C-alpha cells in the first residue's frame, strides 16, 4: 500500500488535485496586449481536437518520467508511461483514472476538480469561472497562469506556448505541498483519429501494454 500511495502521489501532482496555495482573489489588470493573447489562446485551444505527443515529466525533486500523451477534446486524455513505470492516467466521462498495472490498483477523481480539467472543457473560456493570474513573455515563450475563480485554493495551471505560430509546448501544476511538476511535449501531432477504446475503461485492451495505448517507439 505504501508503494502504491507513493506512486499515486507522484502522478497526482500531474493533475494537481486540491491544494492550499495563497492565490490572488482576482487577476492582475490585463493590458490590451494581454487580452489579445488570451483571446488567441482561447481560439487555439478551442480549435484543438486531437493531439498526440511524447512527454517528459519532471517533478520538484528532479524525478523524471517519459511516455506518450493523447488528448481528444472535449473530455478525454491519456498518459501512458514508458516501462518500467506501470502507471496509466486516463480522463473520460468526467473522471480521471489513475491505474497501477503492476499492483492492479485503480483510483479516481473528478476531472472538474483538477486544473487540467480546464483544457478538456467543451468550450475553453479564460474568463468568468476561470481567472487569469498573469501572462509572461520571456525566453521566447508565452506563458499563462490560470485557476478556477470560485476555488482559488484548488490549484493553479501554467500553460506554455510557442508564440508564433501559437502551439502548446508545456504545462506546470502544483501538488498540495506547493511542489511544481512540469510536463514538456515533443513530437507533437494534431488532427489525428484515435480509437475510442483508448479512453474507455471497460474495453478489455484498455489496461494492456501494447493494446490501444501502446507507447510510441523512439523511432516513430
Protein Blocks (a to p, Z undefined) as FASTA:
>chain_A
ZZmmmmmmmmmmmnopaddddddfbdcdddfklmmmmmmmmmmmmmpmbdcdddddddfk
opacddddddddehiacdddddfbfbdcddeehiacdddfklopacdddfklpfklmmmp
mbdcdehjbccfbdcdehhiacdddddfklmmnoccdddddfbdcddfbdcdddfkopac
ddddehiaehiacdfklmmmklmklmpghilmlccdfkZZ
